[in-house]
Amino acid sequence: MEKRRSPTEILLEITIIGIILALVVIAFSSDAVRSFFGKMGYKKEYSEHVEKYSELFGVDENLVYAVIKAESGFDPDATSRQGARGLMQIMPTTYLYDIAPVINTPADADALYDPETNIHAGIYYLSRLIDYFGSTRSGIAAYNAGATNVRRWLSDPALCDDSGELDISEIPFSETKAYVGRVEKFFEKYTELYRPKDVDKPDEPTVPVGSGDEPQPPPDDKPEKLIIDADDAFALAKKYGEMYGVDPCLVMAVIHVESAFDAHAVSSSNALGLMQIKMSTYLGDIMPATGTPADKDALFDAETNIKAGTYYLHWLTERLVGVDEVIVAYNYGIGNVIRMLKDPEYSSDGVTLLYDKIPNASARNYHRWVMERYEEYKAVYGSK
């Protein structure tokens, strides 16, 4: 016969259970435990590839993890109903015609099931979209809906917030609306759980070519400073300015503001060299036209960098009317400039900007700094 427990024993058991429950609650409320269990739902698989190509193309790796989580849930064999493949769900046609020839990955759609190839291709493509639109949110939207749709949406003030950025709640495609919201939520969570990586928030424009910030000391694994003589830089600026129809004094002004003539300068967003050029811009818009090497280290060579940067100023000049607009686009992104030109708040005639109305302070300051240096270099080299 089972011995009947006394009230004292029952009370003791209840007390012990209560203490255990309290300890469990306290443990689970600690930051370390919350972080541990949170990371179980926000894993960082394929980190070797994500870190490598995020650094190469200047994309926050937490954003890449957010996109992979939203696109495939980290399944390298995932295939969508539309035929998108792999971790970052890339369409074979986009890969074969727009990505593989630029980054020199295998010209085979099945290569998208290889994790490294898929991540390399996806990060490159995402970085190009972010660079073009000058905005993380617009880049994310274009990754899902295509750049043409996003350009059309950004031209409609009814679909944008007061800053001219896409308003998620107004995105016309329900799938894209849900996708952008999901990626931004995941991005925020990854950034909360893991060490931040110089995050470009979804509502803050990124810098497509150069930052315009004062150059920072390079990290230990980056080359030491290499200051180029101004007269030597001008000789190269004149050579390629004549080739591409760009005023060499404008090239000098950009070099001055971007890198202070440090050929080994590296920005926080991984823009490189004298004219602070990002790899996605270099590989996508510059290298195929200039015949310069498809190599990151090539941008640390003064002549290659000046040739590439001068060509890109020419590329912008072909698409915009004035030198002021070109300067703003070099820093703020041509997509942002085109959008502002269509908005009466920022342009009275559709071709020139109202510079004091530019909504981004960094872009306003960058324009002012380059124009000041431009006038100075015209005074020094104008007769040469």
N, C-alpha and C positions, 0 to 999 in steps of 0.2 A: 504494500500500500504506500502510495506516494505521500511523503511528509508534507504537511500543509505549511506554507511559508508564513512567517509572522509579518504583521504590518511593518515592523522595522526593516525586515529584509526587502519587502516590496518597495518601501520608500527609498532604500539604498539603491536598488536596481534602477528605479526611475531617475534618481539623481545622477547615477553614472551614465545612463542613456542620454540625459539632458546635457551633461558635460561633453559627451562625445559629439552630439549634434552641434553644440555650440562651437566646438573646436573645428568641426567640418565646415561650418558656415564661415568662421574666421579665416580658415585656410583658403577656401574658395573665393573669398573676397579680397585676398591679397593680390597685388599687382603681378607678382611672379606666376601665381597659379592661373590667374585670368589670362595672362599672356601665353602660358603654356597651352591651355585648352583652346584659346583663340587661334593660335598658330596651327592647331590641328585642322581647322577649317580653312586656313589661308596658308597653304603650303608653298614652298619655294623649290619645286623640283626643277631639274635641268639648270641649276644655278650657274654652273660653269659656262654654259653657252649664253645665258641671259646676261650675266655680268660682263662677259667679253664683248658682246655686240651692243649692249646698252652703252658701255663706255665708248666704243668706237663711233657710234652715231649720236651720242649726247642725249640719250633718252633715260629718264628716271627708271631704274630697274623695277621699282614697285609698280609703276604704270604698266610695264610689260607683263608682270605677273598678274595684274588685274585683267588685262586683255586676254591672256591665256586662260585664266579661270572662267571668264565670261564666254569665251569662244568655244573651248573644248573640255573644260574641267581637267586639263592636263592629260588628256588622252591623245597620244601621238598618232593613233590610227583613226581619229574621228573624221567622218565625212558627212557634210551637210546634205540636205535635199537638193540644194542648188549645185552641189559638187565641190564646195570648198573643202580643203584638205588640211589635216594635221593640226598641230598644237595651236597655231594662230589663224587657222581656217582661211587659207589663201586660195583664191580661185586659180585654177591652172592657167587660164589665158592671161591673167594679170601677171602671174609668175613668169610665164614663158616669154612674154613680150615686153613687160615693163620692169621686171626685177632681175631675172637671171642674167641677161646680157650685161647689165650694169655692174652687178656684184660678183660676176664670174662664178656662179654656182651651176651645177649640172642642168643642162637644157632638157630636162625630163620631168614631167609632172609628178611621176612617182617619187621623185626626190623630196617632195613636200611631206612625205611620211617619215623622213629622217629628221629627228629632233633638231640637230644642229643646223641643217639646211633651212628648215622651216623657221626657226627662231632668227637666223641671220636674215632671211628674206623678209620676215614679218616686221622686225625692228627697223630695218632699212625703209620699208614702205611706210610704216607708221611715222618715222622721223621725217620723211619727205612731206607727208601730209601736214604734220604739225608745223614744219618749217614754212611751207607754202602759205598756210592760213595764219601763221603767227599766233596760234592759239591751240592749247591742248584739247579743249572741248570740241572745237571745229575739226581738229585732226581725228579725234575719236569718232565723231559723226561721219566723216568722210570715209574712214576705214570700213564702216558698215554700209553706208548708203551711196558712196561714191562722191568724188570731188565736184562733179557737175551739179548734183543736187544740192550740196552744201553751198556752193557759190550762189545758186539761185535763192536759197533760203536766206543767206546773209544779205542779199540785196533787197529783201523785204523787211522794212522796219517793224512790221507787225509780228515778225517771228523772232525779233531780237530784244534784248533788254536795253537799259539806258546806256550801257557802255558799248553797244553795238555787237555784243556777243550773243550767240544763239541762246534763246530761252528754251530750256529743255521742255517745258510744258507746252510750247507752241510748235515743236518739231512736227511736221505734217505726217511723217511715216511713223505709225505706232511701234513698229519693230525697232526703228532707230531711236525713238524716244525712250523706249524701255532699255535698249542697249546702252545708250550714253549714261542713263541714270545708274544702271547696274555697274558699269565700268568705273564711274566716278565713286560709287559707294565702295567698291572693292579697293580702289586706289587709296581712298581715305583710310580704310581699315588696314591695308598693308603698311601704309605710312605710319599708322598708330602703333602697329605691332612690331615693326622692324625699324632699324635705325634710318632716319630720313636721309635722302640722297639729293640735296639741293633741289627740292621739289618745285616744279612749275605747276602751281595750282591750276585746276581746270578753268578758272575764270581769269587767269592772268596770262597775257600774251608771252610766248617764248620768243627768243631771238634767233632768227633763222641763219644768219651768217656770222655776225659778230656781236659782242655784248655791249660795246661802247663803254664798259666799265674800266676803271683804272686797272692795269695789268696786275695780277697777283703772283706771288712767288710760286714757281712750279712745285708740285709734289715731288717726293723723293724719286719716284720712278719716271719723272719727266726730265727732258734735257735741261741743262743749265741755260741761263740767259745768254743770248748771242745778239748784242746790239749792232745793228747795221748802220754804217755811216750814211748820213742824209744825202750826200752827193751821189754815193753809189746807188742808193735807193732811187734817186731821181733819174739817174741814167736808165735804170730798168723801167721806171714808170714812163719815161719818154719813149723808150723803145716800143713798149706794148701799148702805150697810149696812141701812138701813131698807127699801130697795127689795127687797133679796135676802135679808133675814133673817140678816145676819151682824153679829156684834159689831164695831163700828168700831174698838175697841181692838185686836182681833186683826188687822184690816187694817193699823193703824199699826205693830204689832209686825213684821208681814211686810215692810212697806216699810222699816222701820229696818234689819232684818237683810239684806234683799236688796240695797238700793241706798244706804242711808244718806241717803235723801231726794234722790238725784240723778235727776232726771227724764230725763236723757240717758245713764244708765248702760247699758253693753253688756258682757255677760259673755263669757268665752272661748268659750262654746257659742252665742253670739249671742242670748241672752235679753235682752229690752229693757225699759228704763224703770223706773219706781219699783218695780213688783212683779215685775220680771224675768220677762217672759212670752215664751215661744218662739212663733215664727210658726206652727208646725204646730199647737200647742195653741190658739192664738188663732183661726186660720182654721177649724179642725175642730170645736172644742167651745164657743168663746166668741162669736165674731163673729156666727154665724147667730142666736144667741139674744138678743144685745144690740143688734143693729142698728148696731154701730159700724163705721167705715170698714174696708174690706178693703185696708188700706194699712200697710206696715211703719212708715212715719213717724208714723202715728196713735198708735203705742204710746209715742212720745216726748212726747205731750201728756198732762199730768198727769191731767186729768179722764178722758180715754179709758182710760188705763192703770189708774187706780183702779177705774173702772167694770168693766173687763174682769177685773181681778184679784179684785175682790170677788165678781163673778158666779162665777168659777172656784172660789173658796172655797165658795160656795153649792152649786155642782155637786158638789164633793167631799162636802159635808155631806149631800147627799141619798143618797149611796152608802156612807157610813161613819157609825159611831155617835157617836164622840167627837171633841172638838176636837183632842186629841192625835194621833189617827189622821189627821185632816185635815191637820195641820201636817206630819206625816211624809210624807204622800202629796204635798203641794205640792212638797216637795223631792225625794223618792225615787221618786215615781211610784205611782199608784194600783194598778197591776199588782203591784208589789212588796209593797205593804201588804196587798192581798187575799191574796196567796200566804202572807205571814207569818201572817195571821190564821187560816189553815187549818192551820198547823203548830204542834203543842203546844210546840215549843221556843221559839216567839216569842209565843204567846198561850195562856192557860190556859182561856179561855172562848169563843174564836172571834170575839169582837167588840172586845176591847181588847188592845193590844200590851203586851208586857213590854219596856219601853223600853230597859232596860239590856242587853237581849239582841239588839237590832237589829244585824245583822251588818255594817252599813256605818257607819264612824266618822263620816263627814260627816253622814249622816242623824241619828245620835245627837246630834251637836253642834248641828245645825240645830234639832232639836226643843228642846233645852235653851235655846239662845239666844232662840228665838221665845217660849217660855214665860216666860222671865225678862223680856223686853221687854213681853210681854202684861200681866204683873202690874204693871209700872211704869206703863204707859199707863192701865190701869184706875184706878190711884191718882191719876193726873193728870186724866183726863177722865171718870172714872166717874160723876160727878154732873152732867155737862153733857148 
